[in-house]
Structures are given as structure tokens and as C-alpha cells.
Amino acid sequence: PGDSCLGTGTGYSGGRPRHSALFGFLIFLLVVLLLAAMFVAWWLYLATEPQRDTVRDLAAGSVAAVSSAVAWVQEKIRGRRAGSDADLHYFQPLGDLGDGLDEDVDARRSLFTLK
């Protein structure tokens, strides 16, 4: 009576078969493999060279985007924050070098005036 809503573990509920998560994953994998096989057949037999170049360009952009996303996630996991000391190595403004006419070389040796 009250337990009939939970199912009996036979794999059937209300006359419709229930599939496991493994079965759903295998169906997903089958569809992905079928699409991959269709793409390979298109690539080998039907694709022209400009189409192949377009696919190569799109794939390179996708790989670059995924690799930058993975690097961003790795930095977030490691706890590095934006604006860390590593970012200071890219650009530091030069100090005032003067007009270059004076002979005081020691005064011009210090390029960076950050304190």
C-alpha cells in the first residue's frame, strides 16, 4: 500500500522499465562514438581543404580555451590570487632618468623608484 511508490527493486515502476545510471552512460557513450565516427567519415571522404582548415582553426581555439580554463582552475585551487608577486615581473614603470646631460652616473643607476 504505502510502500508501492518506492518500487520493489525489480527495475519496473508503473509499467515502465527503469534504467540504471550505467545504462544511461553507455547510451551517451554510444551516441558520442557514433557522432565521432560520422565526423571521421566526413573528414576522410567529403571535407574540402578549406573546410578542414576551418575545423583545424576551431579546434585550436577550443584547445586554447580549455587549457586556459584548466590553468585558471588550477590557480584557484592552489590559492593564488590575482595581483600576486608573480604579476609584478611583467611590468614595472621606469623611474625618472633625467635629461641625460648630467655626468652623475650614480644618480641614474637606479631605474626603479618604487618604494
All heavy atoms as an XYZ file, in Angstrom:
877
protein
N       0.823     -1.193      0.000
C       0.000      0.000      0.000
C       0.855      1.239      0.000
O       1.008      1.847     -1.031
C      -0.838     -0.110      1.256
C      -0.870     -1.567      1.602
C       0.351     -2.134      1.030
N       1.460      1.645      1.119
C       2.261      2.858      1.167
C       3.643      2.673      0.576
O       4.265      3.606      0.124
N       4.148      1.449      0.555
C       5.488      1.171      0.048
C       5.520      0.953     -1.457
O       6.585      0.826     -2.039
C       6.066     -0.071      0.737
C       6.309      0.168      2.214
O       6.524      1.340      2.580
O       6.279     -0.808      2.984
N       4.385      0.910     -2.100
C       4.373      0.622     -3.535
C       4.949      1.780     -4.353
O       5.382      1.577     -5.468
C       2.947      0.318     -3.999
O       2.141      1.471     -3.813
N       4.973      2.990     -3.794
C       5.533      4.138     -4.516
C       7.046      4.066     -4.602
O       7.652      4.636     -5.483
C       5.143      5.447     -3.821
S       3.377      5.768     -3.926
N       7.654      3.364     -3.660
C       9.107      3.286     -3.630
C       9.653      2.254     -4.592
O      10.831      2.232     -4.875
C       9.588      2.974     -2.207
C       9.202      4.009     -1.148
C       9.635      3.515      0.220
C       9.831      5.344     -1.458
N       8.846      1.389     -5.093
C       9.311      0.356     -6.010
C       9.730     -0.879     -5.248
O       9.961     -0.863     -4.039
N       9.800     -1.966     -5.946
C      10.146     -3.231     -5.303
C      11.553     -3.680     -5.629
O      11.964     -4.766     -5.236
C       9.147     -4.318     -5.736
O       9.214     -4.439     -7.160
C       7.740     -3.967     -5.302
N      12.280     -2.891     -6.388
C      13.648     -3.263     -6.726
C      13.736     -4.162     -7.934
O      14.782     -4.689     -8.250
N      12.622     -4.359     -8.641
C      12.647     -5.233     -9.809
C      13.056     -4.507    -11.076
O      13.238     -5.126    -12.101
C      11.257     -5.869    -10.028
O      10.311     -4.812    -10.224
C      10.862     -6.731     -8.844
N      13.151     -3.166    -10.990
C      13.538     -2.412    -12.168
C      12.354     -1.866    -12.919
O      12.502     -1.223    -13.933
N      11.141     -2.143    -12.457
C       9.939     -1.653    -13.112
C       9.153     -0.791    -12.151
O       9.016     -1.105    -10.975
C       9.066     -2.811    -13.602
C       9.725     -3.591    -14.706
C      10.431     -4.744    -14.444
C       9.642     -3.140    -16.013
C      11.043     -5.453    -15.457
C      10.247     -3.835    -17.039
C      10.952     -4.992    -16.754
O      11.560     -5.667    -17.760
N       8.633      0.296    -12.667
C       7.818      1.188    -11.852
C       6.671      1.691    -12.703
O       6.885      2.409    -13.672
C       8.652      2.356    -11.350
O       7.831      3.287    -10.678
N       5.492      1.296    -12.349
C       4.319      1.762    -13.089
C       4.262      1.233    -14.499
O       3.750      1.897    -15.382
N       4.802      0.094    -14.778
C       4.748     -0.486    -16.105
C       5.863     -0.026    -17.020
O       6.037     -0.566    -18.101
N       6.639      0.989    -16.614
C       7.748      1.463    -17.440
C       9.067      0.962    -16.862
O       9.290      1.054    -15.657
C       7.769      2.980    -17.471
C       6.601      3.544    -18.252
C       6.593      5.035    -18.311
N       7.928      5.594    -18.372
C       8.192      6.876    -18.194
N       7.217      7.713    -17.924
N       9.420      7.330    -18.259
N       9.970      0.464    -17.702
C      11.260     -0.017    -17.170
C      12.129      1.153    -16.713
O      12.163      2.205    -17.350
C      11.894     -0.749    -18.355
C      11.230     -0.175    -19.558
C       9.847      0.239    -19.128
N      12.797      0.991    -15.599
C      13.743      1.992    -15.103
C      15.150      1.514    -15.429
O      15.493      0.366    -15.198
C      13.594      2.161    -13.593
C      12.281      2.801    -13.230
C      12.072      2.933    -11.756
N      13.281      2.875    -10.978
C      13.306      2.713     -9.669
N      12.198      2.581     -9.007
N      14.435      2.673     -9.021
N      15.956      2.423    -15.973
C      17.315      2.059    -16.346
C      18.291      2.627    -15.328
O      18.071      3.686    -14.744
C      17.646      2.586    -17.741
C      16.732      2.058    -18.801
N      16.750      0.749    -19.200
C      15.758      2.665    -19.529
C      15.835      0.568    -20.133
N      15.218      1.716    -20.346
N      19.379      1.958    -15.180
C      20.386      2.410    -14.236
C      21.188      3.562    -14.828
O      21.119      3.846    -16.026
C      21.325      1.255    -13.887
O      22.102      0.901    -15.015
N      21.969      4.202    -13.984
C      22.825      5.289    -14.447
C      23.899      4.752    -15.394
O      24.311      5.442    -16.328
C      23.465      5.988    -13.258
N      24.343      3.541    -15.162
C      25.340      2.927    -16.043
C      24.776      2.756    -17.452
O      25.461      3.024    -18.439
C      25.799      1.579    -15.481
C      26.814      0.820    -16.314
C      28.100      1.629    -16.442
C      27.088     -0.534    -15.719
N      23.528      2.327    -17.543
C      22.898      2.167    -18.847
C      22.812      3.511    -19.568
O      23.098      3.609    -20.758
C      21.499      1.551    -18.685
C      20.786      1.335    -19.987
C      21.125      0.276    -20.813
C      19.782      2.198    -20.395
C      20.484      0.074    -22.015
C      19.132      2.008    -21.600
C      19.480      0.942    -22.412
N      22.437      4.562    -18.849
C      22.365      5.896    -19.440
C      23.722      6.373    -19.919
O      23.849      6.971    -20.987
N      24.769      6.093    -19.125
C      26.122      6.470    -19.528
C      26.554      5.706    -20.769
O      27.182      6.270    -21.667
C      27.102      6.227    -18.381
C      28.525      6.488    -18.760
C      28.982      7.782    -18.935
C      29.408      5.444    -18.971
C      30.291      8.035    -19.295
C      30.716      5.679    -19.337
C      31.152      6.984    -19.498
N      26.213      4.428    -20.846
C      26.582      3.632    -22.021
C      25.859      4.122    -23.277
O      26.453      4.153    -24.357
C      26.302      2.155    -21.766
C      27.215      1.487    -20.739
C      26.770      0.046    -20.498
C      28.661      1.531    -21.178
N      24.612      4.534    -23.140
C      23.892      5.093    -24.284
C      24.544      6.402    -24.720
O      24.741      6.657    -25.918
C      22.402      5.297    -23.942
C      21.717      3.942    -23.739
C      21.692      6.112    -25.008
C      21.713      3.063    -24.981
N      24.891      7.257    -23.738
C      25.579      8.507    -24.051
C      26.890      8.224    -24.780
O      27.208      8.870    -25.780
C      25.836      9.290    -22.756
C      26.700     10.487    -22.935
C      26.200     11.651    -23.507
C      28.030     10.464    -22.540
C      27.009     12.760    -23.680
C      28.841     11.559    -22.706
C      28.331     12.718    -23.284
N      27.669      7.268    -24.279
C      28.938      6.900    -24.904
C      28.725      6.379    -26.324
O      29.488      6.719    -27.239
C      29.651      5.860    -24.037
C      31.093      5.553    -24.378
C      31.960      6.791    -24.206
C      31.603      4.440    -23.496
N      27.682      5.604    -26.534
C      27.377      5.088    -27.865
C      27.052      6.225    -28.832
O      27.525      6.238    -29.972
C      26.204      4.105    -27.786
C      25.772      3.487    -29.109
C      26.865      2.544    -29.616
C      24.462      2.747    -28.925
N      26.286      7.193    -28.379
C      25.938      8.337    -29.242
C      27.185      9.155    -29.575
O      27.387      9.557    -30.719
C      24.858      9.211    -28.557
C      24.674     10.524    -29.288
C      23.547      8.445    -28.481
N      28.054      9.388    -28.583
C      29.286     10.146    -28.822
C      30.176      9.413    -29.826
O      30.732     10.023    -30.752
C      30.024     10.420    -27.497
C      31.429     10.937    -27.746
C      29.236     11.403    -26.641
N      30.309      8.103    -29.668
C      31.130      7.330    -30.603
C      30.534      7.338    -32.009
O      31.276      7.408    -32.999
C      31.295      5.902    -30.096
C      32.198      5.746    -28.873
C      32.191      4.302    -28.385
C      33.609      6.189    -29.181
N      29.223      7.289    -32.110
C      28.574      7.336    -33.418
C      28.821      8.692    -34.087
O      29.150      8.755    -35.280
C      27.075      7.076    -33.274
C      26.269      7.067    -34.563
C      26.695      5.904    -35.445
C      24.794      6.993    -34.257
N      28.692      9.775    -33.319
C      28.972     11.099    -33.877
C      30.434     11.245    -34.281
O      30.754     11.849    -35.316
C      28.580     12.183    -32.883
C      27.081     12.379    -32.661
C      26.847     13.361    -31.522
C      26.405     12.824    -33.927
N      31.340     10.687    -33.486
C      32.764     10.744    -33.825
C      33.046      9.965    -35.107
O      33.822     10.420    -35.960
C      33.602     10.206    -32.669
N      32.417      8.812    -35.268
C      32.615      8.018    -36.485
C      32.080      8.763    -37.712
O      32.703      8.739    -38.782
C      31.928      6.666    -36.334
N      30.956      9.442    -37.539
C      30.406     10.216    -38.653
C      31.335     11.381    -39.007
O      31.530     11.688    -40.190
C      29.009     10.725    -38.298
C      27.960      9.630    -38.243
S      26.367     10.154    -37.581
C      25.982     11.566    -38.549
N      31.908     12.019    -38.004
C      32.835     13.120    -38.268
C      34.076     12.611    -38.997
O      34.550     13.244    -39.950
C      33.237     13.808    -36.957
C      34.274     14.868    -37.150
C      33.929     16.112    -37.655
C      35.607     14.617    -36.864
C      34.884     17.091    -37.861
C      36.569     15.586    -37.064
C      36.206     16.829    -37.569
N      34.625     11.493    -38.559
C      35.820     10.941    -39.215
C      35.507     10.579    -40.659
O      36.315     10.845    -41.572
C      36.360      9.725    -38.420
C      37.396      8.966    -39.223
C      36.935     10.185    -37.098
N      34.354      9.988    -40.917
C      33.986      9.642    -42.296
C      33.842     10.913    -43.142
O      34.298     10.948    -44.290
C      32.680      8.847    -42.301
N      33.229     11.951    -42.577
C      33.113     13.222    -43.299
C      34.494     13.791    -43.583
O      34.764     14.270    -44.684
C      32.277     14.212    -42.477
C      32.286     15.588    -43.048
C      31.540     16.041    -44.087
C      33.118     16.684    -42.633
N      31.845     17.357    -44.339
C      32.813     17.787    -43.459
C      34.077     16.848    -41.637
C      33.432     19.012    -43.315
C      34.687     18.079    -41.492
C      34.372     19.137    -42.327
N      35.369     13.755    -42.574
C      36.722     14.306    -42.717
C      37.494     13.588    -43.819
O      38.171     14.219    -44.631
C      37.446     14.199    -41.381
C      38.836     14.762    -41.392
C      39.994     14.094    -41.699
C      39.227     16.107    -41.083
N      41.065     14.940    -41.597
C      40.632     16.182    -41.216
C      38.529     17.235    -40.705
C      41.332     17.348    -40.981
C      39.240     18.396    -40.469
C      40.624     18.448    -40.610
N      37.405     12.275    -43.845
C      38.192     11.493    -44.804
C      37.651     11.562    -46.229
O      38.434     11.574    -47.185
C      38.252     10.033    -44.357
C      39.053      9.755    -43.084
C      38.940      8.289    -42.707
C      40.497     10.159    -43.266
N      36.319     11.590    -46.382
C      35.760     11.427    -47.715
C      35.081     12.660    -48.292
O      35.030     12.815    -49.513
C      34.757     10.264    -47.716
C      35.408      8.966    -47.324
C      35.089      8.352    -46.117
C      36.355      8.362    -48.131
C      35.684      7.164    -45.739
C      36.964      7.175    -47.766
C      36.620      6.580    -46.568
O      37.216      5.417    -46.193
N      34.554     13.549    -47.471
C      33.746     14.638    -48.006
C      34.323     16.029    -47.793
O      33.978     16.953    -48.531
C      32.334     14.596    -47.386
C      31.532     13.329    -47.684
C      30.223     13.344    -46.918
C      31.278     13.198    -49.172
N      35.161     16.217    -46.799
C      35.631     17.562    -46.445
C      36.622     18.085    -47.473
O      37.536     17.380    -47.899
C      36.272     17.547    -45.064
N      36.421     19.345    -47.848
C      37.377     20.007    -48.729
C      38.490     20.609    -47.871
O      38.371     20.686    -46.645
C      36.684     21.113    -49.543
O      36.186     22.090    -48.644
C      35.556     20.543    -50.395
N      39.535     21.052    -48.510
C      40.665     21.610    -47.760
C      40.287     22.879    -46.986
O      40.706     23.027    -45.839
C      41.852     21.868    -48.694
C      43.159     22.071    -47.979
C      43.538     20.903    -47.069
O      43.316     19.738    -47.434
O      44.077     21.170    -45.964
N      39.507     23.802    -47.551
C      39.089     24.960    -46.731
C      38.243     24.563    -45.516
O      38.360     25.166    -44.450
C      38.270     25.812    -47.702
C      38.766     25.432    -49.043
C      39.147     23.982    -48.950
N      37.415     23.538    -45.680
C      36.625     23.055    -44.537
C      37.533     22.450    -43.470
O      37.327     22.663    -42.276
C      35.594     22.024    -44.991
C      34.473     22.614    -45.820
C      33.567     21.555    -46.415
O      33.988     20.420    -46.656
N      32.322     21.932    -46.675
N      38.523     21.721    -43.907
C      39.471     21.138    -42.946
C      40.256     22.229    -42.220
O      40.514     22.123    -41.023
C      40.422     20.180    -43.662
C      39.750     18.912    -44.110
C      40.712     17.994    -44.813
N      40.015     16.797    -45.267
C      40.579     15.827    -45.945
N      41.852     15.916    -46.275
N      39.878     14.778    -46.300
N      40.640     23.281    -42.955
C      41.344     24.402    -42.314
C      40.463     25.079    -41.267
O      40.935     25.442    -40.189
C      41.783     25.428    -43.366
C      42.914     24.920    -44.252
O      43.620     23.975    -43.819
O      43.087     25.461    -45.361
N      39.188     25.232    -41.589
C      38.254     25.835    -40.641
C      38.134     24.973    -39.390
O      38.151     25.488    -38.264
C      36.876     26.019    -41.297
O      37.020     26.834    -42.448
C      35.891     26.644    -40.325
N      38.030     23.674    -39.568
C      37.928     22.761    -38.426
C      39.209     22.813    -37.595
O      39.161     22.832    -36.358
C      37.628     21.316    -38.898
C      37.767     20.321    -37.758
C      36.240     21.254    -39.499
N      40.359     22.862    -38.254
C      41.624     22.953    -37.520
C      41.697     24.243    -36.701
O      42.150     24.236    -35.556
C      42.798     22.887    -38.492
C      43.050     21.514    -39.060
C      44.286     21.504    -39.964
N      44.380     20.256    -40.685
C      44.262     20.142    -42.005
N      44.065     21.204    -42.760
N      44.349     18.962    -42.581
N      41.259     25.357    -37.308
C      41.265     26.640    -36.589
C      40.333     26.602    -35.387
O      40.688     27.071    -34.300
C      40.866     27.782    -37.522
C      41.918     28.070    -38.580
O      43.085     27.649    -38.387
O      41.571     28.710    -39.588
N      39.144     26.055    -35.572
C      38.197     25.956    -34.460
C      38.724     25.040    -33.363
O      38.558     25.325    -32.174
C      36.843     25.450    -34.963
C      36.049     26.418    -35.831
C      34.811     25.736    -36.382
C      35.666     27.646    -35.037
N      39.356     23.940    -33.767
C      39.903     23.016    -32.771
C      41.042     23.665    -31.993
O      41.143     23.493    -30.773
C      40.384     21.733    -33.453
N      41.888     24.428    -32.671
C      42.992     25.101    -31.978
C      42.462     26.126    -30.984
O      42.966     26.229    -29.857
C      43.917     25.772    -32.996
N      41.442     26.870    -31.377
C      40.836     27.826    -30.462
C      40.188     27.143    -29.263
O      40.276     27.634    -28.129
N      39.539     26.023    -29.509
C      38.900     25.279    -28.419
C      39.937     24.721    -27.453
O      39.747     24.774    -26.230
C      38.053     24.141    -28.980
O      37.048     24.652    -29.803
N      41.014     24.191    -27.982
C      42.073     23.652    -27.125
C      42.697     24.763    -26.290
O      42.964     24.589    -25.093
C      43.144     22.926    -27.979
C      44.388     22.623    -27.175
C      42.558     21.644    -28.554
N      42.904     25.919    -26.888
C      43.472     27.053    -26.143
C      42.524     27.507    -25.038
O      42.962     27.797    -23.918
C      43.779     28.207    -27.092
N      41.238     27.548    -25.332
C      40.262     27.965    -24.325
C      40.189     26.965    -23.177
O      40.148     27.360    -22.001
C      38.888     28.137    -24.967
N      40.204     25.684    -23.499
C      40.141     24.660    -22.457
C      41.413     24.679    -21.613
O      41.360     24.583    -20.388
C      39.899     23.264    -23.080
C      40.120     22.156    -22.071
C      38.499     23.186    -23.652
N      42.562     24.835    -22.251
C      43.809     24.839    -21.483
C      43.900     26.068    -20.575
O      44.384     25.978    -19.445
C      45.028     24.764    -22.400
O      45.128     25.935    -23.175
N      43.406     27.221    -21.044
C      43.424     28.395    -20.175
C      42.428     28.239    -19.038
O      42.693     28.687    -17.918
C      43.145     29.668    -20.974
O      41.817     29.673    -21.436
N      41.292     27.595    -19.292
C      40.321     27.346    -18.225
C      40.896     26.387    -17.187
O      40.714     26.581    -15.980
C      39.025     26.794    -18.813
N      41.591     25.363    -17.649
C      42.214     24.413    -16.719
C      43.286     25.118    -15.890
O      43.385     24.905    -14.677
C      42.802     23.206    -17.486
C      43.718     22.375    -16.607
C      41.678     22.354    -18.040
N      44.079     25.972    -16.512
C      45.112     26.706    -15.776
C      44.470     27.643    -14.751
O      44.966     27.770    -13.623
C      45.983     27.505    -16.744
N      43.351     28.288    -15.107
C      42.658     29.170    -14.177
C      42.130     28.386    -12.979
O      42.271     28.825    -11.838
C      41.524     29.873    -14.905
C      40.754     30.802    -14.036
C      41.102     32.058    -13.658
C      39.498     30.536    -13.413
N      40.138     32.593    -12.858
C      39.135     31.681    -12.687
C      38.636     29.444    -13.414
C      37.959     31.766    -11.968
C      37.466     29.528    -12.686
C      37.139     30.682    -11.980
N      41.552     27.217    -13.245
C      41.041     26.383    -12.148
C      42.185     25.915    -11.260
O      42.068     25.910    -10.026
C      40.235     25.191    -12.717
C      39.936     24.160    -11.647
C      38.950     25.686    -13.355
N      43.302     25.529    -11.853
C      44.450     25.094    -11.057
C      44.954     26.219    -10.167
O      45.311     25.990     -9.018
C      45.571     24.605    -11.964
C      45.301     23.261    -12.570
C      46.399     22.829    -13.537
O      47.185     23.651    -14.002
N      46.439     21.549    -13.831
N      44.992     27.445    -10.695
C      45.430     28.575     -9.875
C      44.458     28.842     -8.745
O      44.868     29.162     -7.628
C      45.591     29.824    -10.743
C      46.831     29.804    -11.598
C      47.028     31.095    -12.365
O      46.340     32.084    -12.050
O      47.865     31.106    -13.269
N      43.167     28.709     -9.009
C      42.172     28.913     -7.958
C      42.287     27.829     -6.887
O      42.132     28.103     -5.704
C      40.756     28.912     -8.539
C      40.462     30.123     -9.376
C      40.506     31.372     -8.517
C      40.235     32.600     -9.339
N      40.333     33.828     -8.600
N      42.561     26.610     -7.310
C      42.697     25.515     -6.347
C      43.948     25.710     -5.494
O      43.927     25.484     -4.280
C      42.734     24.154     -7.078
C      41.350     23.853     -7.640
C      43.195     23.039     -6.157
C      41.297     22.627     -8.508
N      45.012     26.149     -6.095
C      46.260     26.353     -5.361
C      46.202     27.587     -4.469
O      47.095     27.794     -3.653
C      47.431     26.486     -6.332
C      47.727     25.184     -7.031
C      48.918     25.329     -7.940
N      49.127     24.096     -8.667
C      49.533     24.031     -9.913
N      49.795     25.141    -10.569
N      49.697     22.879    -10.504
N      45.200     28.415     -4.639
C      45.026     29.556     -3.764
C      45.770     30.798     -4.185
O      45.904     31.731     -3.415
N      46.258     30.834     -5.383
C      46.926     32.050     -5.850
C      45.869     33.090     -6.144
O      44.833     32.811     -6.722
C      47.739     31.776     -7.109
C      48.906     30.877     -6.854
C      49.720     30.737     -8.101
N      50.833     29.834     -7.852
C      51.497     29.249     -8.799
N      51.193     29.449    -10.053
N      52.492     28.454     -8.506
N      46.140     34.287     -5.785
C      45.181     35.346     -6.035
C      45.706     36.257     -7.142
O      46.905     36.343     -7.378
C      44.920     36.154     -4.769
C      46.167     36.722     -4.168
C      45.868     37.431     -2.852
N      47.112     37.772     -2.199
C      47.863     38.804     -2.514
N      47.499     39.604     -3.464
N      48.984     39.051     -1.866
N      44.791     36.931     -7.782
C      45.188     37.868     -8.838
C      45.961     39.014     -8.218
O      45.655     39.481     -7.133
C      43.953     38.388     -9.566
N      46.963     39.490     -8.899
C      47.779     40.587     -8.390
C      48.849     40.109     -7.428
O      49.335     40.874     -6.606
N      49.230     38.859     -7.513
C      50.261     38.349     -6.617
C      51.630     38.855     -7.052
O      51.772     39.570     -8.027
C      50.240     36.819     -6.608
O      50.591     36.332     -7.887
N      52.661     38.468     -6.316
C      54.021     38.926     -6.620
C      54.481     38.488     -8.005
O      55.306     39.143     -8.621
C      54.990     38.404     -5.569
C      54.751     39.059     -4.215
O      54.196     40.176     -4.191
O      55.114     38.450     -3.195
N      53.970     37.370     -8.500
C      54.379     36.902     -9.826
C      53.941     37.876    -10.911
O      54.600     38.021    -11.936
C      53.790     35.525    -10.100
N      52.837     38.608    -10.692
C      52.362     39.553    -11.700
C      53.258     40.779    -11.803
O      53.251     41.472    -12.812
C      50.943     39.991    -11.373
C      49.957     38.842    -11.517
O      50.283     37.853    -12.190
O      48.867     38.963    -10.950
N      54.031     41.096    -10.771
C      54.883     42.280    -10.801
C      56.074     42.127    -11.743
O      56.702     43.111    -12.097
C      55.385     42.610     -9.394
C      54.318     43.093     -8.416
C      54.943     43.312     -7.050
C      53.675     44.375     -8.918
N      56.384     40.920    -12.150
C      57.533     40.691    -13.027
C      57.233     41.058    -14.476
O      58.126     41.110    -15.291
C      57.995     39.243    -12.937
C      58.493     38.881    -11.576
N      59.629     39.435    -11.028
C      58.001     38.055    -10.641
C      59.823     38.942     -9.822
N      58.840     38.097     -9.560
N      55.977     41.283    -14.816
C      55.640     41.607    -16.187
C      55.891     43.073    -16.510
O      56.352     43.404    -17.567
C      54.178     41.256    -16.468
C      53.945     39.776    -16.468
C      53.247     39.166    -15.444
C      54.442     38.989    -17.493
C      53.051     37.801    -15.447
C      54.248     37.624    -17.502
C      53.544     37.039    -16.478
O      53.350     35.702    -16.472
N      55.557     43.985    -15.607
C      55.718     45.402    -15.912
C      55.995     46.163    -14.621
O      55.296     46.010    -13.637
C      54.457     45.955    -16.560
C      54.506     47.437    -16.751
C      55.277     47.987    -17.764
C      53.823     48.278    -15.910
C      55.327     49.348    -17.938
C      53.874     49.652    -16.074
C      54.627     50.184    -17.091
N      57.039     46.947    -14.674
C      57.329     47.880    -13.599
C      57.723     49.188    -14.268
O      58.595     49.212    -15.137
C      58.461     47.382    -12.706
C      58.063     46.188    -11.875
C      59.173     45.789    -10.917
O      60.246     46.362    -10.919
N      58.888     44.795    -10.109
N      57.093     50.290    -13.895
C      57.392     51.555    -14.578
C      58.804     52.031    -14.270
O      59.345     51.790    -13.191
C      56.350     52.519    -13.988
C      55.940     51.896    -12.708
C      56.096     50.420    -12.868
N      59.397     52.670    -15.250
C      60.738     53.213    -15.082
C      60.678     54.502    -14.272
O      59.706     55.258    -14.354
C      61.369     53.502    -16.443
C      61.666     52.282    -17.311
C      62.201     52.735    -18.650
C      62.655     51.375    -16.632
N      61.723     54.748    -13.518
C      61.812     55.992    -12.758
C      62.261     57.135    -13.647
O      62.512     56.973    -14.847
N      62.396     58.293    -13.083
C      62.836     59.468    -13.812
C      64.334     59.360    -14.067
O      65.135     59.286    -13.144
C      62.520     60.720    -12.998
C      62.871     61.973    -13.782
O      63.045     61.903    -15.006
O      62.964     63.026    -13.126
N      64.718     59.312    -15.327
C      66.131     59.188    -15.686
C      66.787     60.541    -15.914
O      67.979     60.622    -16.185
C      66.297     58.328    -16.938
C      65.840     56.873    -16.803
C      65.990     56.160    -18.135
C      66.657     56.164    -15.743
N      66.045     61.611    -15.864
C      66.622     62.932    -16.127
C      66.759     63.168    -17.612
O      66.301     62.402    -18.444
N      67.457     64.266    -17.951
C      67.617     64.598    -19.365
C      68.822     63.903    -19.996
O      69.030     63.996    -21.188
C      67.720     66.099    -19.539
C      68.862     66.696    -18.740
O      69.597     65.953    -18.071
O      69.007     67.908    -18.814
N      69.649     63.256    -19.181
C      70.791     62.515    -19.705
C      71.999     63.370    -19.969
O      73.003     62.879    -20.462
N      71.974     64.681    -19.666
C      73.097     65.565    -19.932
C      74.063     65.672    -18.752
O      75.199     66.050    -18.930
C      72.592     66.957    -20.306
C      71.742     67.023    -21.573
C      71.228     68.437    -21.788
C      72.531     66.541    -22.756
N      73.594     65.329    -17.547
C      74.492     65.463    -16.387
C      75.442     64.275    -16.306
O      75.197     63.210    -16.858
C      73.667     65.598    -15.100
C      72.741     64.414    -14.883
O      72.386     63.735    -15.863
O      72.375     64.181    -13.750
N      76.535     64.463    -15.616
C      77.581     63.455    -15.527
C      77.429     62.546    -14.309
O      78.236     61.666    -14.117
C      78.943     64.143    -15.477
C      79.271     64.937    -16.733
C      79.432     64.028    -17.936
O      80.023     62.940    -17.772
O      78.958     64.391    -19.012
N      76.395     62.754    -13.510
C      76.226     61.973    -12.294
C      75.631     60.606    -12.641
O      74.423     60.426    -12.713
C      75.331     62.724    -11.306
C      75.341     62.078     -9.941
O      76.166     61.181     -9.696
O      74.508     62.484     -9.127
N      76.526     59.629    -12.881
C      76.097     58.298    -13.296
C      75.433     57.561    -12.149
O      74.461     56.829    -12.345
C      77.307     57.497    -13.835
C      76.887     56.096    -14.214
C      77.926     58.220    -15.002
N      75.913     57.751    -10.909
C      75.336     57.037     -9.769
C      73.880     57.431     -9.538
O      73.075     56.618     -9.095
C      76.153     57.298     -8.511
C      77.525     56.635     -8.577
O      77.615     55.599     -9.286
O      78.457     57.124     -7.946
N      73.516     58.652     -9.831
C      72.155     59.094     -9.638
C      71.218     58.446    -10.670
O      70.037     58.272    -10.417
C      72.063     60.609     -9.757
N      71.766     58.068    -11.824
C      70.945     57.453    -12.855
C      70.957     55.940    -12.800
O      70.292     55.297    -13.591
C      71.417     57.927    -14.232
C      71.130     59.385    -14.468
C      71.424     59.784    -15.869
N      72.894     59.835    -16.061
C      73.514     59.499    -17.180
N      72.825     59.125    -18.216
N      74.812     59.579    -17.288
N      71.724     55.312    -11.926
C      71.800     53.857    -11.888
C      70.470     53.233    -11.439
O      70.090     52.181    -11.922
C      72.906     53.396    -10.931
C      74.262     53.482    -11.543
C      75.209     52.652    -10.675
N      76.583     53.019    -10.983
C      77.274     52.462    -11.969
N      76.713     51.549    -12.712
N      78.505     52.819    -12.214
N      69.787     53.856    -10.532
C      68.525     53.322    -10.039
C      67.420     53.612    -11.043
O      66.999     54.752    -11.206
C      68.175     53.943     -8.690
O      66.941     53.455     -8.284
N      66.984     52.590    -11.742
C      65.943     52.756    -12.753
C      64.552     52.756    -12.145
O      63.628     53.357    -12.666
C      66.025     51.637    -13.794
C      67.273     51.616    -14.657
C      67.243     50.419    -15.568
C      67.406     52.892    -15.443
N      64.396     52.050    -11.029
C      63.076     51.888    -10.442
C      62.971     52.751     -9.193
O      63.795     52.679     -8.305
C      62.815     50.426    -10.095
C      62.917     49.536    -11.307
C      64.032     48.755    -11.518
C      61.882     49.500    -12.207
C      64.114     47.941    -12.625
C      61.958     48.698    -13.326
C      63.079     47.928    -13.539
N      61.928     53.550     -9.136
C      61.747     54.437     -7.990
C      60.611     53.982     -7.092
O      60.101     54.747     -6.301
C      61.459     55.867     -8.461
O      60.291     55.836     -9.276
C      62.630     56.434     -9.224
N      60.160     52.725     -7.241
C      59.086     52.215     -6.396
C      59.615     51.985     -4.992
O      60.663     51.411     -4.784
C      58.548     50.895     -6.954
C      57.934     50.963     -8.340
C      57.531     49.582     -8.781
C      56.756     51.895     -8.351
N      58.885     52.489     -4.005
C      59.295     52.280     -2.622
C      58.139     51.813     -1.810
O      57.032     52.085     -2.053
C      59.864     53.568     -2.039
C      61.151     53.944     -2.694
C      61.770     55.126     -2.023
C      63.046     55.456     -2.771
N      63.922     56.309     -2.121
